[in-house]
């Protein structure tokens, strides 16, 4: 009987990234038991090709190789090919990215790993490969043939190699504590060393850290703001000023791009990720609160980013979409990176006329020479123009934005990721504006109605009417943290109840009896190694968000019946990482930040009111620093009852509360 040959099954998927490949002649499979069993029956290597919808080089490799009939035929003959959206399966991505870094010393996307189908262990992994040999890289067809031939003729060597790779990854991932240590003292020492290391890498000319390519590093910036020295505040001020004023930020439409390819923040990689924006918003909010830098800079980027989210990223059913591509049609039928965002003086003049066009070119540094890949087009960056009023600038900006909207848009990955939505909700909770509240309520709707359930279970993603698979640790942690913070800030009991339910399930299903947390559960299927997510990447390590969640729970309810258990989970996870923290402190910025809130005593104002809060609460919230919280509610609890007074307030530190007050003048930190 003839062996079953694979056919492309991606049309059955909901991920926009996978659907992009549904029309490829490659017989792509989703990551599931059917595909793995097929590879075992055919006894062919598994190719696991991993990327995401906004990935520029993923699109390049698709166009060059996966859309090519001859190359596809070769792949279909020699391999069983699986496509993975890294945003849907972070566990699969983490394992094979670690393998790629072990084998090549580097990583990135697209990630292409060749696996033993019987063990799912990788025997080779790399990133982008060109269609023709060059620049020290084999061509993709050459690599496919080499891997297939090795599987047929040198299988024992490949299997042994895959065992060595997995053993090495296991050793890298193994955590060890330092025995009995004062964790508070440890975190203070590691934070001090990490901050000093950061300040040595600080680019005093352009802001940011290190050279090209340059990433925004929000967790590092938060740590420097928390540290609060003159030098660390200056590093943040300079970094935020240039990140907000040059090419990283979309000056017409709002929102930050992924990173810049140069050290001066001039030319970005144009994809827009929800998580970058969710992480940078609170950095500007904190800088605004702490008086770091020009307040108008922070206000501008916060407002424009909120406008972008509302205009372009909200799902009609609640929740917020994931990404915008870097590439779009340049008007000639070809997709080019940045085509949607760059301008020539002629394009500006056509949209605005001569006089306003000159003002716009001066304000946003649009020149005849341009600064984008010798194209004559310019990436926008701010310049001072004295004769341009704020009102006139906004009028011109909106006209250009309307004109830009007529261009071919970058593709939108319109799946709703639970972790990124929870992350955004955390950021929105800290903002004071009607627009932030509107987007926040929309995000809450998606989290309560689609992403999470009353029993505390959490989805990874959903899109349209279709739910994705079970959530990972980051989905649980961010959803719980976002709903908890929003519930406390808005007196939404449903959000608080759901957050507690998610937390309970998280601690039950993801905790390791030896301390710390796993990224996945048995619901996600088997891999050669069960992954953790403890160090930061472009987003905070998931373990750090659990610690942050527990810190907030303990700050809000220090006498809760689960308080001792919560604290033990957090302390054990830090203790389990003590050696890693000593050796690589800057890899754990978000954990260093979260631990400060775990170890410090919290000051909490509890206000019980009749439906009308005292006016002073707005200032109290706005000036609240780390470890300071306002809980304002119409419900009495724990003996805090206003009686006949319109409101009554108690300032508590830990489990000790001062006598209640009813005078507005007494509401201060």
N, C-alpha and C positions, 0 to 999 in steps of 0.2 A: 504494500500500500504506500502511495506517495506521501512523503512528509508534508505536514501542513506548513505552508509558507505564510509569513506575516503580511498583513496589509495595514495601511495607515488607519489607526483607530482614534486619532485625536479629535475628530469631529464630534465624538461623544463627550468631550471634556467641556468644562466651563471656563477654565483659565484663558484669558485673552492671549497670553504668551503661547500656550499650547495650540490654541485655535489658529494662531498665525502660521503654524507649521502643518495644519491639517491638509493643506493643498500641496505640500511638498511631495515629490515622487518617492522620497524616503518612506519606508513602511514604519513610521514612528508608532511606538506604543506608549501609553501612559505607564507610570510606575505602579504596577499592581501584580498580583499573583499570576494572572493570566500570561503576562509578558515574561515573567521569570520562568514559569513552567515551560513556556514555548522554547525559550533559549536552552533549557535543560534537555528537552526532547530532541531539538535540532543539534545539540551539542556544539553550539556556537558561542563565541564570546558575547557578553552583553556590552554594548556601548551605552553609557549613561551620559547624555548631553544635557547640561544644566545651564539655564540662563533666566532672564526675566524680560518683561515686555518692553521696558525702556532702555534695554542694553544695546548700545550702538554697535559694538563688535559682534554681538549675537546676530544682528540684522545683516552685517557684512558677510559673516560666514554662511548664513542662510542663502543669501543671494549668490555667493560665489560657488558654494559646494552643495548645499542641501536642495537647491532648486535645479541643480544640473542633472539631467537625465542619466548621463553616463556615470557620474559619481554616485548617484542614488542607486543605480543598478548594482554597482560594486558593493555598496554598503548593505543592500538587501540580500546579496548573495553570501556575503562573508560574515555578517553580524546579525544579531537581533538588537534593534535600536530603540532606546527609550528616551523620551524627552521629559524633562522635569522642570517645573517652575519653582525656582529656589524659594520664592515667597510662599508657596503652598507647602513645600516639604523642606523646612530648614534642617531637619535631621539628616536627610539624604545629602543635602548640599554640604553640611558641616563635615560629615565623614569623608566624602571624596575630595573636598577642598583640602582637608588636612593631609590626605594622601598625596595630592598634587604638590603641596608645599614641602612634604618630606622628600619627594622624588626630584623636584625641580628647583626648590628654594624660592618659589614664587607662586602666585595664584591669581585668579581673576575669572571673568566670564567673557565668553562662554567657557564652561568647564567641561572637558571631555574625558571621561574615565572609562577604561576598558576593564571589565570584571570577569572573574570566574563565575559563571552562572550558578554553579552548584554551591558556592559558599558566599557569594556576593562580595568577595574580597577583591580589591583592585590590584592589577598587576602593572598598569601604566595609567598615567593621567597627565593631561596638559591643558592648555587654554585654546587660544586661536591658532589655527593652522591655515596657511594660504592654499589656493588651488594648485599653485605651481611652486616647486622648490625654490627657495631663495632666502637670503639673509640668515643663513645658518639653520633654517627650519626645513624639515621635509615637507613635501606637499601633503595635503590631507589624503588623497588617494594612495600615496606611498605608505603613509602611516597605517591606513586600513589594511592594506595588503600585508605589511610587516607584522601587524598584530595577529591577523588571521593565520599567517604562515607559522608564527611562533606558537600559536595555540595548537596547531596541527603537529608541528615537528619538535617543539621544545616545551611541551606542556609542564613537565616536571619542574623545569627551571622557573617557569612563570608561577606555578603554584607555590614553590618555595619562596619566590620573591614576594608574592602577595602576603605570605605568612609573616615575613620579615617586616613588611610595611605596616601591617596591622599591629604587630608586636611593638614597633616603634611608636605608633600613634597611641597605643595603650600606655606606654611609659610616659609619653608627653602629657597625657591627660591625667595620670595618677596624681592625686593630691596627697599631701602629707602635712600634718600639723607639727608644730614645734613643741608638742607636749604642753605642759602647764605654762601659759603665757598670759600676761595682762593684755587682753585684746584691745582695750581702750588705748593703752599706751602704745601698743603695736601700731594701731591705725594712725595715731598722731605722728609717730616717727616716720611711717611710710608716707603719709601725706606731706610732711615737711620735705622729705627727700624728693618726692615726685614733683612738688611745686618748684623746688630749686632746679631740678632737671628741666622742667618746662620753661622756666625763665631763661635758661641758657640757650634753648632752641628758639626762643622768641625772635621773630624777624622785626627789628626795630624800625625798619624802613617801610615795610608794607603790611605789617601785622601778620598774625598767624604764626605757624611753627614749621620750621624747616623750609625746604625749597619746593620746586615743582615736581609732580603736581601737588597742588595745595588744597587741603580739605578743611572744613570749618571747625571740627573738633569741639562740639558743644559741651561734652562732658568735662573736657579739660578747662574750657572757659568757665564753666560753673564752679569748678574747684578753685580757680584763681579768684573768682568773685567771693567765694566763701572765705578764702584765706585772708583777703582784705587788706594786704599791705599796699603801700603806695606803688611799689613796683608791679605787683600783680594786678592792681586796678588799672595801671597805665597800660599794661599788656592787653588787657581786655578792651580798654577804650580804643586803642589804636586798631586792634583786630576788628572790632565791630564796625568802626568807622569805615575802613576800607572794604570790608566784606559787604557793607550796606551801600557803599557809594560807587563801587566799580562793577565789573562784569558778572560777579556771582549772583547778584540780585537782579530780578526783572523789574526795571524801573517804570515800565508802562503798565504792566499787568499785575505786579506783585508776586512774591514767592521767590525762594532761593533755588538756584540750580544745584546740581550734585556736588561739583568741585570745579576748580580751575586748573587748566593745563599748564599755566605759568605761575611764577612766584609772586606776581604783582596783582593777582585777582583780576586780570584784564579779560581773559577769554575762558569762558566756562565750558564744561561738558554739559550740554543743555538740558539733559533730562531733569525733570522735577519729581522729587520723591516726597510723598506725604510725610515720611518720618523725618527727613531733614528739616522740613518746615515746622513740624510738631516739636522738634528738639531746640530749634533756634528761637522760636517765639518766646519761650520762658527765659532765655538768656537775656533778650532785650527787655523783657518785663522786669527781671531782677536788676539789670543795670539801671533801668528807669527808676526803680524803687530806691536803689542805693546811691543814686546821684553820680553814676559813672558815665562820663561822656556827655555828648550833646543830646539833651532830652528830645529835641525835635527829630533827630536821626532815628531814635527808637520808636517814637510815635508814628513816623512816616512808614517805616517798614512793617510795623505791626498792623497798621490800618490797611495798607495795600495788600498784605498777605491775607488778611481776613476777607477782603473784597475778592481776591482771587479764589479763595476756598469756596465762597458762596457762589460766585459766578460760574466756576468751571468744575468743581469737584464733588458736589453734593449728589448723592444718589436719591432719586425720587422717593424711595421707600425708607429713607433714613440711612444714616451712615455716610461715610466719605470714601471716595474712590482712592486708588493707590498711587498711580504715577501718570506722568505725561512723557511721551517719547522725546528723545533728542532730535530725531529726524522728522522731516516733513517734505512734501513736494515743493521743489524750488520754482515752480511755474513752468518747467519744461518737461514735466513727466518723470523727472529723476528725484529720488529722495536724497536730501542733503542735510547733514547735521546743522542745526542753528538757523535754517532758512526762514523759519517763522519769526525769529527774534531780531535779526540783523537788518540794518538800514543803510542806504546810500543817501547823500544829499538830494539827489534827484527824486528819490521816492518820498522823502520828507517834503520837499517843495511841492510835489504833485498833490500831496494830501493836505497841505496847509497854506499854500501860496508862498510868495517870496519872503515877505516880512516875518510872518510867524515861523516860516521854515528856517530862516537864519537864526531866530531865537532858539528854536528847538535844537538845531545843530550845535549851537554854542552850549546850551544847557546839558545836552547828553553826548557831547563830544563825537559828533558824527562828521567825519572828514572825507575829502575826496580820495585820500590814500587808503582809508580804512585800516582796520587792525585785525581782520579776520581772514586768515589763510590766503592772503594775497588776492582776495576776491574784490577789493574795492568797497566792501561793506564793513560797517562798524558795529561792534558790540557796544551797547550803550553804557556810558559811565558819566557820573555827575560832575559838572563844572559850575563854578559860581558865575551868575550873570546878574549884575546889579540892577539892570533895568527891567528884570522879569519879576513881577509880583507873584505871590503864592497863588492868587486867584487866576492869573493869566497862565501860569505854569500848569495848573490843573485843567484848565480849559484846553490847552494844547495837548496835554497828555491824553485826555479822554478822546480827543479827535484822532490822534495817532492810534490809540487803542482800538477805536471803532474801525479805522482803516485796516489795522493789522488783522482784525477778526475776519476780514474778507479773504485772507490768505488761506491756503490749505493748512488745516490744523495738524499738529502732531497727534499721533494716536494716543488714546486714553486707555489705560488698564483700569477698567471699571469694576473690578472685583473689590469687595470690601473686606479688608484684613482686620481681624479683631484687635491684634496687638497694636497696630498703628492707629486705629480709632481710639483705643484706650489712651494711647500716648498723646494724641491730640486733645482728648478731653481733659487730661491733666493740665496741659498748657492753657486751654480755654478757661479753666477754673480760676486761674490766676489773673485773668484780664477783666477789666471793668469797662464794658461797653455793651450797648444793645446788640451790636453785630456779633460780638463774641458769645453773648447769651443765646442768640438765635441759632448760631452754628452749633453751640453746645447742646441745645435741646434736640437739634436734628441728629447729632451724634449719639446722644442718649437713646433716642428712639431706635436707632439701628442696633445699639448694644442690647437693649432690653427686649426688643421684639424679634430680632433675628440672630444676633451673635451669641447670646447666652440664654440659659433656661433657669427656671425657678429652682431646679435641683442642683444648681451650681455648675452644670456642664457647659462647656464652651466650644464653639466652632472655630476652626482656623479661618475660614473664609465663607463668603456667600456672594452670589452674583445673580441678579435678576430674581427668579423664583427658585433657584437651585442652591442648596446648601453644600458647602464643602465638607471636608473631613473633620475629625476631632481636633481640638485646639492643642497647642503645645504650651510649654511652661510660660513663654512670653505672652501668649494670648490670655492665659489665666491671670498672670500677674498684672499686666497693664489694664485689662478689663476691670479687675477688682479695684486697682488703685484709682483709675479714672472715675468709676462709679462711686467709690467711697468719697473721694475729694469733692465731686460734684454734689453728691447727696448732702454732705455736711455744709457746703457753701450755699446750697439753695433750699435746705430743709426738706429734701426729697427722701422720704422714708423708704420708698420702693427701691431707689438706687442703693441706699445703705444696706437694706436687707439683702439685695442681690449680691452686693460686694462681699458681705459676710458669708453667704452661701458659696460663692466662688472660692473664697479663701479656704473654707473648710475642705472643699473638694481638692483644691490644689495641694494642701498639706498632706492629705491622705494619699493622693495618687502619684505625686511627683517627688516626695521626699525620699532621701536615701537614709537607711537606718544608720549608716556610718557618718552621716552629716552631709548637708548640702542637698541639691536638687538635681533631678534628671531633666533633660530637655523634653523627653517623650515618655509615653506610657506603653503598655502592651497593646493598646488600641491602635498604635501606629505601625504595627508589623515588626518583623525582626530584621535587624542589621547586624553585621559582625561585631560592632561595638555600640553600646548604648551611650549616647552623647550627653555631655553637659554643655551649658552655655554660661561661662563664668567671667571670661574676659570681655572687654568691650570690642566691638567692631565699629561699623558706622552707626550702630545703635548700642545702647547700654547692654551689658551682659544680663541675661534673664535673672540670674541669681540676685543680682543687685537690686532689681525691681521688687523681688520678693522681700528682701531686707527693708527696702524703702516702704513697702506696703505694711510690713509688721511694725516698723517705726511709727507710722501714722496711726495704726490701730492702738498701739500702746500709748501714744500721746493723747488720743481721744478717750480711750477707756483703760486707764492704768489699773483699775481694780476689777477688770473683766475676769470672769471665771476661767477664760482661756489665756489670760495674760502671761502666766508663767510658761505655758506651753509655747505660745507665740515667741517669747523671748528666747527660749531654748533652741527653737528652730533657727532663728537668726544668728545666735551666737555660735551654734555648731557649724553653720555654713561658713562663717568667717574663720573660725578656728581651723576648719578643714583646708582653708586656702592660705594659712599663715606663711608657709614656706614660699609659695608663689608670690605672695604680696611682698615679702622681703626681697625677692630676686627681681621682680618685674612690676614694681608699684604702678607705673604709668599705664599698664595694661588693664588696671582696675579702677579707673577714675570714678565711674558711677558707684562702685561699691564703697570707695573711700568717702564719697559724698553722702551716700545713704547711711553709712555707719555713724557719721557725726550726729544725725538725728536720732539714731538708736541709743547713743551713749549720753547725750545731753538731757538734762531735765526740761520738760516742756512747760511752757506757760500758756494756759488756755482760758480765754474769757468765755464763760457760759452766760448767755442772755436768754431769759424766758420773757416773751413779750405777747401782747394781745393781738398781734397782726400788724402792728406798726413799729418798726425798729427805731431806736433813737438815731438821730442824724449823725452822731459821732462815730457810729459803727463803720461808716464808709472809710473814714480816715484810719480807724483802727485796723481794718482789713488791709488797707493800702500800705500801711507802715509795718505790718507784721513781718518779722524776720524769720530765719530758720528756727524751728522749735517754738514758734508762736502761732496760735490758732484762735479764730473766733468761731464759736458754735452758737448760732442764733436760731431759736426755734419757738414755735407756739406751744410745744408740748413740754410739760414738766417732767423731770426725770431725776432720779437719785436725790430726792429731797429738795431739788432746786425748783421752787414754785414761787411765782411773783405775788400770789395772793390777790389782793384788790388793786395793786399798783399796775399801771400800764406796762411796766417792764421792771425787771430786776436783774442784776448782773453779779456774777461771782468770778473772781480771778483765782485760778487753781494752778498750783505747781506740783506735778505728780499727783499724789493722793491727798494733798493738803490744800484746803481752800480758805481764802480770806473771808471775812464777813461780807454779806451782800451789800451792794450799793444801789442807789436809785437816782444819783445825781450824774448828769451827763459829763460834767467837768472831771469826774473821777475815772472816766473811761480812757485810759492811756496805758502804754507799756512801761 
